[in-house]
Amino acid sequence: MKFKLKKVVILGTMALVITINPSMSGYLTSLAYAAHPSKQSSTSNHAERPEDELNGLLGAASDKEVYDALLEGVSLADIAESRGQDADRVIRLQVAQLQEQLQKRLNEGSLTQEAYELQLQELPALVAQSARTRYTILG
């Protein structure tokens, strides 16, 4: 049970980091491997920031709105559904963003092929569980 709790806490942190701070969105931790923070360049081009895309899918106006709700124990799925949005789209977006980070790490050599495959395999279920979990951070 303790092992599963650790996994849930790691995923909650991962979701919060992706939601709030895109420069740290590469911060992915799994059961057996700790990843390094990504070296993302600034978003000086006109591409949409990852958190803007997530906010749009959540139906949220700002990062702060999402951050505050998460701190109050509302799950990402709850945020989306309370605003008439599809929680599964939020989960798919997060999985895609994390898959990109894993691929980047593999290409840079900071992940072994074995670690990459293990994390890639576990990612969808872990992200789905995390997005639907209500974490009590402030209470």
Secondary structure, 3 states (H helix, E strand, C coil): CHHHHHHHHHHHHHHHHHHHCHHHCCCCECCCCECCCCCCCCCCCCCCCHHHHHHHHHCCCCHHHHHHHHHCCCCHHHHHHHCCCCHHHHHHHHHHHHHHHHHHHHHHCCCCHHHHHHHHHHHHHHHHHHHCCCCCCCC
